[in-house]
Amino acid sequence: MVRSKTSIRVRYAETDMMGIVYHSRYLPWLECARIQLLDDLGCPYREMEEMGVRLPVVEVNCRYRQPARFDDRIVVVAEVREMPRARIQIFYQVKKESGELLCEATTLHGFMNLENRPCRPPEKLRAAFATHFTLR
């Protein structure tokens, strides 16, 4: 398993009239955690794009448990639980710094080349993940 943590401070603009973070605002937080995960692996997303590989989101699932509010300090934990092949699934937990679970989510991404055709992950990324997973 590969795991990364990203800290975020909830901005006022992310809340609705009830003072609660609007549900769609969680998606950019997931993206921040995903980018950090790739950075932590030593395979920044920018480098993947320079190699001609992109990771479009093909599916998102979120289950909201508790509301986040303005000025909350939150942590987004991102995990990859199995070796990526043509796709990569990332699991997330959004928590307050106190540990209270706010949201559980998953995103599914396909590896695509610049012509928007499926491709294999770059060798550098496969090698980075291989240090965390037993290859079969």
Secondary structure as GFF3:
##gff-version 3
##sequence-region A 1 136
A	DSSP	beta_strand	2	9	.	.	.	ID=ss1
A	DSSP	three_ten_helix	12	14	.	.	.	ID=ss2
A	DSSP	three_ten_helix	23	25	.	.	.	ID=ss3
A	DSSP	alpha_helix	26	41	.	.	.	ID=ss4
A	DSSP	alpha_helix	45	50	.	.	.	ID=ss5
A	DSSP	beta_strand	53	54	.	.	.	ID=ss6
A	DSSP	beta_strand	57	64	.	.	.	ID=ss7
A	DSSP	beta_strand	73	80	.	.	.	ID=ss8
A	DSSP	beta_strand	87	96	.	.	.	ID=ss9
A	DSSP	beta_strand	101	110	.	.	.	ID=ss10
A	DSSP	beta_strand	112	113	.	.	.	ID=ss11
A	DSSP	alpha_helix	123	130	.	.	.	ID=ss12
###
